[in-house]
Amino acid sequence: MPYELPPLPYSYDALEPHIDEQTVRLHHDKHHKAYVDGLNNAEAKLADAREKADFALVKHWARELAFHGSGHILHSLYWATMAPAGKGGGKPEGELLRQIASDFGSYETFAGQLSASAAAVEGSGWAVLALSPLGKKLEILTAEKHQDLTQWGAVPILTIDVWEHAYYLKYQNRRADYIAAWWNVVNWQEAASRLTSALKRM
Ligand code: MN
């Protein structure tokens, strides 16, 4: 099933005067829509490549998948985590406030770090408050473009290290030989149990 542009959860002018109606219209209907379309196109092109067993352009489409997929995820989160003027703003409460205070010291230091991080992003990008699975801590992360080079929210199930340090002593420059060898040592049981637990959390 292709991805669809989620409707804006409020009217186009709901964020006025802080964020203007014309910006929201263009941002949601044109920019966010383009990421959804780009993600669907990348998935279709990759399906086509699998069918033809022709992976000549796989690097290009993997980049498109990361760029548009991450753009779609981050924009969906951006719209969902704003509220109409008068209903948003203020301070978090309850568990979120306690977690922020525990991980950043106080709400004020957290807000300072988030604003500074967003202002410091080079070029086009994002500041993101995220829960890191390492230690279950809140972290403020930034992204250049949308991805560089991950897909936000994706849970890793299986990975191949292709840094030279992972294979150079034995395979030198023959990375493809190392990748072929790696298939002989995959732990599918571990991957399957990681998939099961990730599915439970989504
Ligand atoms: Mn945007």
Residues whose N, C-alpha, C, O or C-beta is under 5 A from the ligand:
A	BS01	MN	none
